[in-house]
Amino acid sequence: MTFERHPVTVWKKSSFSGEGGNNCIQLATTPAGVAIRESTDPGAIVTTTPVRLRAFLDAVKTGALDAPRQA
C-alpha cells in the first residue's frame, strides 16, 4: 500500500455509514487500483491493488489480524 494525495472523482461509502456524519471509510477506483480514505481526513489517501485489498479484507473477516488474547 502507498500513501498519496491525489484527486479521485467518485468516492463510495458503505450503506452502513448512514447519512448523518463523517465517520466512515470511503473507496474509489483509480487507474492504479483502489483508493481508500477516512472521511474525517479526506486528504490522506491510501492506494492498493484489488488483489491486495481482497487479501486484507479476507484476513480481517477470518480474524487473522486479531491480537492474541491475554490469558
C-alpha positions in Angstrom: 0.0 0.0 0.0 1.1 3.5 -0.6 0.1 6.9 0.8 -0.7 9.5 -1.7 -2.6 12.8 -2.2 -4.4 12.9 -5.5 -7.9 13.7 -6.7 -10.4 11.0 -7.2 -13.7 11.8 -8.8 -16.1 9.2 -7.4 -15.9 8.1 -3.7 -18.3 5.4 -2.4 -19.1 4.7 1.2 -20.8 1.9 3.0 -24.5 2.0 3.3 -24.0 1.1 7.0 -22.4 4.6 7.5 -25.7 6.4 7.5 -26.4 9.8 6.2 -25.6 11.8 9.3 -21.9 12.1 9.7 -18.3 11.9 8.7 -17.4 8.6 10.3 -16.8 6.2 7.5 -14.2 4.7 5.2 -14.6 5.6 1.5 -13.4 3.7 -1.6 -12.8 4.8 -5.1 -11.3 3.1 -8.2 -8.2 4.8 -9.8 -6.0 4.0 -12.8 -3.6 2.5 -10.3 -6.2 0.3 -8.4 -8.2 1.2 -5.4 -8.0 4.3 -3.2 -9.2 4.3 0.4 -9.7 7.3 2.7 -11.2 8.1 6.1 -14.0 10.6 5.9 -12.6 12.7 8.8 -9.3 13.1 6.9 -10.2 13.0 3.2 -6.8 14.4 2.0 -5.0 11.3 3.3 -5.5 8.5 0.7 -4.1 5.0 0.7 -3.9 3.2 -2.6 -3.6 -0.5 -3.2 -4.5 -3.1 -5.8 -7.8 -5.0 -5.8 -5.9 -8.3 -5.1 -4.2 -6.9 -2.0 -7.4 -5.3 -0.8 -9.2 -8.6 -1.1 -6.4 -10.4 0.9 -6.6 -7.7 3.6 -10.4 -8.0 3.8 -10.3 -11.8 3.9 -7.7 -11.6 6.8 -9.9 -9.2 8.7 -13.0 -11.4 8.3 -11.3 -14.5 9.4 -9.6 -12.9 12.4 -6.1 -13.5 11.1 -5.1 -9.9 12.2 -6.6 -10.1 15.6 -4.3 -9.6 18.6 -3.6 -12.7 20.6 -5.9 -13.0 23.6 -4.3 -12.4 27.0 -4.5 -15.4 29.4 
